[in-house]
Amino acid sequence: MSAGVAVAQAQTATAQAKVHARLRGVTRVFEGKLSVHALGPLDLDLPRGEFFSVVGPSGCGKSTLMDLIAGLSPPTEGTVTFEDKPVAGEVPDGIGAVFQEDASFPWLTVRDNIAFGLRRAGVDPAETQRRVEYAIGFMGLREFATAYPAQLSGGMRQRVCIARTLVMQPRLILLDEPFGALDQQTRLLMGDELLRLWRETGATVMLITHALDEAAMLSDRVGVMSARPGRFIDVITTGWSRERDSNIVADPAFGVVTARLWSLLRGESLKAIGAKGA
Amino acid sequence: MTAQPPAWLAFSSRALDALVIAALFVAVWQGLYEYAGDSAITAPLATLSYAASLVKTSNFWGHAQATLVAFAYSLVISIVLGVVLGLALGLQRFAGDVAEPIFVALYTIPKVTLYPLILLIFGLGVSAKVAFGVIHGVIPIILFTLNAVKNINPVLLRTSRAMRLTQWQTVTTVLAPAVMPELITGVRVGFSLTMLGVLIGEMFASQRGLGFLIVNGISMHNVPMTTAVILIVVVFAIAANGLLLWIDKRMHRAA
């Protein structure tokens, strides 16, 4: 009996060590004339090295969830921990965030945009150059290295933002609909790049997306959120191998996962747009 | 498919526009001369030749220097004060929202009515001119800077936080370059208005400066001098504005 308990405890301990980010009883209420209960309460464990996606109807608090994990805004209740340290009020070292909007600095060239964070952090110039040149090559920005963001397409600018986050070597990468503005083909290819980046860096990735196929194709697990206030109504494990790419869309299992996501989301999406009979 | 016109054509069409405007300007000038005669204005050619001899006299440069010194002080004070106040009010949203309409209202006051007070406060020297220049120039710089800070793309500030920048780093490496194009526009507007203020200041109650020369020419019935100094001031203003406009456009193109 006691041996069994010990084993169980040991398993819990290893499970905890593997958890990279943890949310417990997290809620977020925006106070104001009309208080908005945006999120929760919800619990989430992100294991180290996992590719986790979040899907949900519009306005369900997906971006709020990302802000909470990144430390960009505090939870109203509950706790967020990253690498066993509480996240409170500021962005912890080791988290990189890419936003939905174009966040490239228009006054800097692509190369200087990507080097920006490293220079502010005082990383030595040789190392900065090495990482920046690598990221430029990795994200396919070689021929645009001296261009300004205004000269680039939306997709290229988003790559600059991803590269700028990547060079900081974050252990947890948070992406808030980074491909939201891109066309479907470009999205699929960017998805491949994201998978390559994820495999190569070994980082934990949390991707927020409104595209069910994107979530199904990229993720180890997909969290499905309810209409506001957002909670996880289910978490789907896809079961893909680590070496996957966009060709997976031809796999019958891909259709099954996508269909499952939609069957979970359909009712919530109807609620979100205020339809009757949801 | 429409072909892009070659660059030289675009350039020459711009040069042509400038030429047409200059020609119109000279034509109106000549027309005014025909209408009002020698006692009010000097003809374009005669003015040019007078101006050419005027700029050879040390007396003229003494006055020009007086104006430039007063203008430089006013401009520096307007820019520093305008940028600092604009940044501070832009960063404090509430203070900015309160202050902005006040500044707009202040700006509509006919400032020349304040000049007697300025003279009483600052005396007859250079400080009154500087004060009057600043009164004209500082408010547009404040307003442009304030709005630039208020309208900064919020995702840039989120990015600064996500990159764990210190407040100082955020201000110097994100906020400052982000507001720079608008700020240059403010400086460009402030530049012209500061000059206006300084020249008006010199026209009343001053013994030095180009503004004084203009008014002095009138009271001494030296119409060619008045016209020539006006021409010189206009050329300087157009050149300076052209330079600032060029910087302005470059900044906005990058953004």
HADDOCK unambig.tbl for C-alpha pairs under 7 A between the chains (distance, minus, plus):
assign (segid A and resid 91 and name CA) (segid B and resid 161 and name CA) 6.91 0.50 0.50
assign (segid A and resid 91 and name CA) (segid B and resid 162 and name CA) 5.87 0.50 0.50
assign (segid A and resid 91 and name CA) (segid B and resid 164 and name CA) 6.37 0.50 0.50
assign (segid A and resid 96 and name CA) (segid B and resid 162 and name CA) 6.82 0.50 0.50
assign (segid A and resid 97 and name CA) (segid B and resid 162 and name CA) 6.31 0.50 0.50
assign (segid A and resid 101 and name CA) (segid B and resid 155 and name CA) 6.85 0.50 0.50
assign (segid A and resid 103 and name CA) (segid B and resid 155 and name CA) 5.83 0.50 0.50
assign (segid A and resid 103 and name CA) (segid B and resid 156 and name CA) 5.67 0.50 0.50
assign (segid A and resid 103 and name CA) (segid B and resid 159 and name CA) 6.93 0.50 0.50
assign (segid A and resid 106 and name CA) (segid B and resid 254 and name CA) 6.38 0.50 0.50
assign (segid A and resid 106 and name CA) (segid B and resid 255 and name CA) 4.91 0.50 0.50
assign (segid A and resid 107 and name CA) (segid B and resid 177 and name CA) 6.83 0.50 0.50
assign (segid A and resid 107 and name CA) (segid B and resid 254 and name CA) 5.91 0.50 0.50
assign (segid A and resid 107 and name CA) (segid B and resid 255 and name CA) 5.97 0.50 0.50
assign (segid A and resid 117 and name CA) (segid B and resid 163 and name CA) 6.36 0.50 0.50
assign (segid A and resid 148 and name CA) (segid B and resid 254 and name CA) 6.93 0.50 0.50
assign (segid A and resid 150 and name CA) (segid B and resid 254 and name CA) 6.78 0.50 0.50
assign (segid A and resid 150 and name CA) (segid B and resid 255 and name CA) 6.72 0.50 0.50
